[in-house]
Every structure is written in C-alpha cells, then in structure tokens.
Amino acid sequence: MGCGNCLDVCRFGAISESEDGKVMIDPIACEGCGVCSYICSIEAITMKDSISGKWFVSKTKYGYFVHARLGIGEENSGKLVAEVRKKAKEIAENDGLGLVIIDGPPGIGCPVIASLSGTDMALVVTEPTLSGIHDMERVVETIHHFRTKAACCINKFDINRRLSGLIEEWCANNSVPVVGKIPFDEAVTKSLVKGMPVVEFSDNSAAHEIRAMWERLSALLTAEYNHI
C-alpha cells in the first residue's frame, strides 16, 4: 500500500524505501521486535521464528544444569532465556527442588529482563571500578522495577578499597545488602585452568568468602519466604 508506517516505527533502520517506492526490510539489520508487523494495517508483514540457539539439560554431580548454546554469530534473546528458565522450573518442581539459580548475563537488555522477571532475589556482582559502579546502579534500577529484592557482591574488592567503600555506601543508601566482598586471589585463575569450582580447588580466601556469602544469601532468602 505504501503508507510508510513501518518506516516511521523501525528504530533499527532495517526498513527502507527504494526510488520506485518499494518498501524493503533488511533481514540482517532487523532485530525481530515485531513492531512493524503490529503497526501494519493490512498485515503485509509477517514474523517468522528464527532459531538462534539450542537448549540442553545436563546432569552433574551438583544437580541438573539447564543451559543453551547460541548459533554462530547469533545474539542471546529473552525468548531463549525464558525457555531455559521454563525447563529448569519444570525439573525443580518434578524433583521437589526448592531453589533454581540463574546465571544472568550482563547489562539491562532483553536477556537480563527475562532472567529477572519472577525471581525472588537478584545478586549483582560488581567490581570496584567506575564502569562497574555505573553498571551496578543501572541493573539495580532494573531489578527494583520488577519489584525483586537485590543484593550485592563486590568481586576483587581489595584492588581498590576506596571505590569498594563507595559501592558499600551507595548500597546502604539504596537498601541493597552487600552479602559478599571477595578478595583478589590467584587461586581463582588456577581453579579455572583446572576446570574446578574455586570452593573445591583449595582452601583459599576467595573460597572462604564465597561460602560465607552463600550463608548470608540463604538467610536473606529464608527471611523473604517467611515474610511472604
């Protein structure tokens, strides 16, 4: 029809108009948000599912591990995260497991939102750098938007104690408990090389703090459940 409505709403620059008035969609630039198909009054645009990755269920000595692998050049999507979460919840309910731990991606995009929605608590891991503080503030704001409780862990806190102090001050002013302050420890790198969890690799300072942090988180979650 040539109304051009889709041109006006595409924020990714994926829709263009040729000299002869033909409207074209660039499949590479398209992010698949679907706004153009929603706005089209004559349903000239249809959305097709695109496989960006596959999810798997593995069983480890620690329990079930639900994970995904993206295709080459594919970006993570909120839908893929939601599918992984759905399967993890199903396994937990069938096996009577009381807790599902989600390793969320960085940032505040769609995969992060899919990781956060419906959770009881989010643990924000930051580092004492200016960029770390900035990212922490943004993600805590996102967490509070979903009315989810937030807690903070400062990784490698001792590489800049001044900035670590600023993080603790900001968290105190925003009702975000700091549950862990993990020191810099070469044992962490060595455990990664060995392919072992740092808490099992050796009796080191980082492992001590991670175990203590788990106890603090468990106490916060228990208090939250009792409050509900």
C-alpha positions in Angstrom: 0.0 0.0 0.0 3.0 2.3 0.5 1.7 4.0 3.7 5.2 4.1 5.2 4.0 3.4 8.7 6.6 0.7 9.2 9.3 3.1 8.1 8.4 5.5 10.9 8.4 3.0 13.7 11.5 0.9 12.9 14.2 2.1 15.4 16.9 -0.2 13.9 16.9 1.3 10.4 16.1 -2.1 8.9 13.3 -0.7 6.6 14.0 1.4 3.6 12.2 2.7 0.5 13.6 2.4 -3.0 13.4 5.0 -5.7 10.4 3.3 -7.2 8.5 3.4 -3.9 9.1 -0.3 -2.9 9.5 -0.8 0.8 12.2 -3.4 1.7 13.3 -5.0 5.0 16.9 -5.8 5.6 16.9 -9.2 7.5 20.4 -8.5 8.8 19.6 -5.2 10.4 16.2 -6.4 11.6 16.1 -7.2 15.4 12.8 -9.1 15.2 11.0 -6.8 17.6 7.8 -7.2 15.5 6.6 -3.6 15.8 6.4 -3.2 12.0 4.0 -6.2 11.7 1.9 -4.9 14.6 1.5 -1.4 13.1 0.7 -2.7 9.6 -3.0 -2.2 8.9 -3.2 -4.6 6.0 -1.0 -7.4 7.6 1.6 -7.1 4.8 4.4 -8.1 7.2 4.6 -11.5 8.9 7.1 -12.6 11.5 8.9 -16.0 11.3 10.6 -17.8 14.1 14.4 -17.8 13.8 16.5 -20.4 15.6 19.2 -18.6 17.5 20.4 -21.5 19.6 19.5 -24.7 21.3 19.0 -25.6 24.9 20.2 -28.7 26.8 19.7 -30.5 30.1 22.8 -31.9 31.7 23.2 -33.8 34.9 26.2 -33.1 37.1 27.4 -34.2 40.5 25.9 -30.9 41.8 22.5 -31.5 40.2 20.7 -30.6 37.0 22.2 -28.0 34.7 19.9 -26.4 32.1 21.9 -24.4 29.5 21.9 -23.2 25.9 24.3 -22.8 23.0 23.9 -20.0 20.6 24.4 -20.4 16.8 27.4 -18.8 15.2 27.1 -15.1 15.2 23.7 -15.2 17.0 22.9 -12.9 19.9 21.2 -14.1 23.0 17.5 -13.5 23.2 15.0 -13.1 26.0 12.9 -15.9 24.4 15.8 -18.4 24.7 16.4 -17.4 28.3 12.7 -17.8 29.0 12.8 -21.4 27.5 15.8 -22.3 29.7 14.1 -21.0 32.8 10.9 -22.8 32.0 12.6 -26.1 31.7 14.7 -25.5 34.9 11.5 -24.7 36.8 9.8 -27.8 35.4 12.7 -30.0 36.6 12.8 -28.4 40.0 9.0 -28.9 40.5 9.1 -32.5 39.4 12.1 -33.4 41.7 10.9 -31.3 44.6 13.9 -28.9 44.5 13.4 -25.7 46.4 15.8 -23.4 44.6 16.7 -22.5 41.0 19.9 -20.5 40.5 20.0 -18.5 37.2 23.3 -17.1 35.9 22.2 -13.9 34.3 24.0 -12.0 31.5 25.5 -8.5 32.0 23.7 -5.4 31.0 20.0 -4.5 31.2 18.8 -5.8 27.8 16.0 -8.4 27.0 18.0 -11.4 28.2 18.6 -9.7 31.6 14.9 -8.8 31.9 14.0 -12.4 31.0 16.4 -13.6 33.7 15.0 -11.2 36.4 11.2 -11.4 35.9 9.5 -13.6 38.6 12.7 -14.2 40.7 12.8 -13.8 44.4 16.2 -12.2 44.6 19.0 -11.0 42.3 22.6 -11.0 43.3 24.5 -8.2 41.5 28.2 -8.9 41.1 30.3 -5.8 40.6 33.9 -4.7 40.8 35.5 -1.6 42.3 35.8 0.3 39.1 33.9 3.4 37.8 32.4 1.3 35.0 31.5 -1.4 37.5 29.7 1.1 39.7 27.8 2.6 36.8 26.6 -0.8 35.5 25.6 -1.9 39.1 23.4 1.2 39.5 21.7 0.5 36.2 21.0 -3.1 36.9 19.8 -2.4 40.4 17.3 0.1 39.0 16.1 -2.6 36.6 15.8 -5.1 39.4 13.7 -2.7 41.5 11.5 -2.0 38.5 10.5 -5.7 38.6 9.9 -5.4 42.4 12.6 -8.0 43.0 14.9 -7.9 46.0 18.6 -7.1 45.2 21.8 -8.0 47.0 25.4 -7.1 46.0 28.7 -8.9 45.9 31.9 -6.9 45.3 34.4 -9.1 43.5 38.1 -8.3 43.9 37.1 -5.7 46.4 40.7 -5.2 47.7 42.1 -3.9 44.3 40.6 -0.5 45.1 39.3 -0.2 48.6 38.2 3.4 48.1 35.8 2.5 45.3 34.6 -0.5 47.3 33.7 1.8 50.1 31.7 4.0 47.6 29.9 0.9 46.5 29.0 -0.1 50.1 27.9 3.5 50.8 25.6 3.5 47.7 24.2 0.1 48.5 23.4 1.2 52.1 21.6 4.3 50.8 19.5 2.2 48.4 18.6 -0.7 50.7 20.8 -3.2 48.9 22.7 -5.5 51.3 26.3 -6.3 50.5 26.5 -10.0 51.1 30.0 -10.7 49.9 33.4 -9.0 49.4 35.6 -11.5 47.5 39.3 -10.7 47.7 41.6 -11.0 44.7 43.1 -14.5 44.8 45.3 -16.2 42.2 43.6 -19.5 43.3 40.5 -18.4 41.3 42.5 -18.3 38.0 44.2 -21.6 38.8 40.9 -23.2 39.6 39.6 -22.1 36.2 42.6 -23.6 34.4 41.9 -26.9 36.3 38.2 -26.7 35.4 37.2 -26.9 39.1 35.0 -24.7 41.2 37.1 -22.4 43.3 35.4 -23.6 46.5 36.7 -27.2 45.8 40.0 -26.3 44.3 41.8 -25.3 47.6 41.3 -23.7 51.0 41.8 -20.2 49.8 40.5 -16.7 50.8 38.1 -16.4 47.9 36.5 -19.7 48.6 36.0 -18.8 52.3 34.2 -15.6 51.3 32.0 -17.4 48.7 30.9 -19.9 51.3 30.1 -17.2 53.8 28.2 -15.2 51.1 26.1 -18.3 50.4 25.1 -18.5 54.0 24.2 -14.8 54.1 22.1 -15.2 50.9 20.4 -18.2 52.3 19.5 -16.3 55.4 18.1 -13.4 53.3 16.0 -15.8 51.2 14.7 -17.6 54.3 13.6 -14.2 55.8 11.9 -13.3 52.5 10.0 -16.6 52.4 8.9 -16.2 56.0 7.8 -12.6 55.3 5.6 -13.9 52.3 
